[in-house]
Amino acid sequence: MKTVLLTGFEPFNREPINPAWEAVRALDGWQEAGFRVVARQLPCVFGDANAAMAALLGELKPALVIAVGQAGGRVDLSVERVAINVDDAPIKDNAEQQLVDEPVVRGGPAAYFATLPIKAVVAALRAAGLPASVSQTAGTFVCNHVFYGLMHAVAGRKGVRAGFIHIPYLPEQAARHPGTASMSLAQMVEGIRIAVRTSLAVSADVSVSAGATH
């Protein structure tokens, strides 16, 4: 049976909750024919987050990894295309670090592309009535740090697909940030469920426009 690893971050930036962790932990232990899901929380800390991810990869040897992160202000489920080799934090992480213009992996490639079928995932999400798009930037905070670290760790490993999805605020978070978009936890959980099923079922990505944004 294949193992699917889902990760979400602990709360950060004075938020009491992180929808990424709430959404993935709701799927911990989910099984269907041929796979089971393991959900784990990552620290929102440069360095520590990638060390935790590397340990999980070694322990679980997953066939599919989807890291999930909060992106307050985004309006949909944003399936990330590319991770870049830059840490350039707009705010401090949970260890009070604020890295500026540092590489995620010194000497590593400038970027890695996700190996998820990103447009097929977006199409499946939209077919289910969920707002979704391909995103062209995962930022330069801990989300991109983990995305890049993940893709660097699995580069060259056969049979492993990996990528990153950003999700909006929950309604209770948006209530503290007037005018900010939100999405229900139930929709986020269903969206990640669809992303897992699609990533396991689709061998080659579709080649149609998926409303790329950001």
N, C-alpha and C positions, 0 to 999 in steps of 0.2 A: 504494500500500500504506500502511495506517495505521501510525503509530508509537505504541507503548505504552511509556511511561516508568515504570520502577519505581525507587524510591529506598530506600536503607537507610542507617543511620547508622554511623559509626565507633564502636568501643568507647568506653564512658564509665564513670564512677564506679568506676574501678579494675578493671573487668571486662576480661579479656584478649581477649574475643571479643564480637561483637554478632550475635545470630541474625538480625536484620533484614537486615544486609548479606550474611551468608552465604546466606540464602534467596534474596534477589533476584539476587545475582550468579550463582547457579546457573541462572537463567533468561535471562541475557544472551545475545542472539543467537537465542533461540527464535523460530521462525516457524511460522505456520499460514496457511491461506488468508486473505489480506486484511490481515494484520498482522505486524509484527515487534517484538520486545521489545529495549529498551535499558535496561540497569541501571546506575545510577550511585550512588556513595557521597556522602553529605553529612557535613559536619563537625557534631559535636554542640556547636555554638556558636551562641548567640543572635546574630542579625544575619547572620553569615556563612552560616548554613544557608539562609536565605531568599534571600540574594544568589546563592548557588550554584544554588538551585532556579530563580530567575528567569532566570539565564543558560541553564540547560538548556531551559526553556520556549521561550526565544527561538531557541536553536540547533536544537532537534529538532522544534518545533511538533507536539507529540503530540496524538493524538485522545483518549487515555486516560492518566491519571496516577494511580498508586496509590503513595502513600508508606507505608512500613512502619517500625514502630518496636518496640523491646523494651519490654515491660511485665512486669518480674519480679514474680511473685506472682499474675498472672492465670492462669486455668486453660484458656483456649481461644483461638481466633482471634477477636479482638474487632473487629468492623467498626464503625468510629466514625460516629456520626450528625452530630455538631456540633462545630465549632471555635469557641472564644471568644477575644475580643480582650484577653487578659490573659496577661502573663508574670509568674509568681509562683513562682520556682524553689525547690524543697525542698532542692536540692543545687547545688553549683557546676557550671557547664558545663566543657568542656575548655579554655576560655580563662580559667578561674577567675572567671567572672562569676556572680553570683547575683542576678538581677533580682528586684525585689519590687514588685508592684502597678504594673507598667508596661504600657502598651498594646503589642500587637504592631505595629499600624498606627495611629499617632496620627490621630484623627478618623475612623477606620474604623467600620463597623457593629459592634454588640455581638457578633454571631455570624454564622457561615455554616453552612449545612447541606451535607453531602456531596452530590454529584450522581451518585454510584454508586447502582445499585439495591440498597440495603443489605440489605433483607430477602430479596430473591431470591438474593443472594450467600450469606447465612446458610443459607437453605433448601438451596441446592446443596451447600454444604460439609457440612451434616448428612446429606444424602442419600448423600454419599460416605463417611460414617462418621467425619467429622472434627468434634470439638467446636467449636462456634461460637455466637456471640451478637451481637446489636446492643448496642453500648456507648453510653451516654449522656454519657460524659465522656472526653476525651482527655488530661485532666490540665492542668497549666499550666507544664510544662517545655518542652524544645525540640521534643518531638513535636507538642504543640498549636501551638507557635510556627510550625512548618513547615506543619502542616495549615491553620492560619488564613492564613498567607502564600500558600500555594498557592491556596486558594479565592479569596482577594482578587485574586490575579494573573489567574485565569481567569474571574472574574466578568464576565458579559456576552459572553464568547467563545462563539460558536455552534459546536456540534459537538465540544465538549471536555467530557469527564466526568472528575471527580477526587474523590479521597477518601483515607482513611487506614485502615490496619489495624494493630492492635497484636497482637504475638505473645508467647508466654510465653518463659521461659528454655529453653535447651537442657539436656539431661540433665547434661552436665558442669558447667554453671553451677549447676543445682539441687543437685548434690552438695556444693557449697560453701555452700549455704543450706538446711540441713535442714528438711524439711517444706514446701518450696516446689514447686509444680507445674512440670512441664516437658513438652516435646513434641519429638519427633525432628525433625531437619532435613528428612528425607524428607517427613514429614507437612506441615511448614511450606511446603516448596516446592510440594507438590501443592495445598495450600490456596490459595496465591497464583495458581497456574496456573488453578484453578477460578474464582477471583475475576476474573481477566482475561477468561476465556472468557464468564462470565456477564455481566459488565459490558458487553462488546461485543455480546452476543446479545440481551439483554433491554432493550426500549425503555421499558417502564413497570414500576415496582416492584410486587411483590405486596403485598397488604393483609392478610396474616395475621400472627398473633403469631410473632415470631422469638426469643422468650425474652430480651427485652431485660434487660440487667443493668448492673452497675457504675454 
